[in-house]
Amino acid sequence: MPTIEHEYVETHAKSRALHEHADGARKSDVNGHAYLDCWSGHGALILGHNHPAIVAAIAEQAKRGLPYSA
């Protein structure tokens, strides 16, 4: 049985392709304007969507355990 994620990927190929290129803290619109993305992540994404130092820090912390409850 397909998941909602699978269904979305299958029906939104262009969005998926754009998602694959997410990197850095800037987003651009269809008119070519670039924006600093510090809203959706409530400020955290000012470091970028895939900054190597942040990814490494998260991976290192994950080895130590993560909080499992809200």
QUILIN-V29252 format. One record per backbone hydrogen bond with DSSP energy under -0.5 kcal/mol. CO is the residue of the C=O (numbers start at 1). NH is the residue of the N-H. If there is no record, write none. Layout:
BEGIN
co=CO nh=NH
co=CO nh=NH
END
This chain:
BEGIN
co=3 nh=7
co=4 nh=8
co=5 nh=9
co=6 nh=10
co=7 nh=11
co=8 nh=12
co=12 nh=16
co=13 nh=17
co=14 nh=18
co=15 nh=19
co=16 nh=20
co=17 nh=21
co=18 nh=21
co=19 nh=22
co=24 nh=49
co=25 nh=37
co=27 nh=35
co=29 nh=32
co=33 nh=29
co=35 nh=27
co=35 nh=37
co=36 nh=38
co=39 nh=42
co=41 nh=44
co=43 nh=46
co=44 nh=47
co=45 nh=48
co=51 nh=55
co=52 nh=56
co=53 nh=57
co=54 nh=58
co=55 nh=59
co=56 nh=60
co=57 nh=61
co=58 nh=62
co=59 nh=63
co=60 nh=64
co=61 nh=64
co=61 nh=65
co=62 nh=65
END
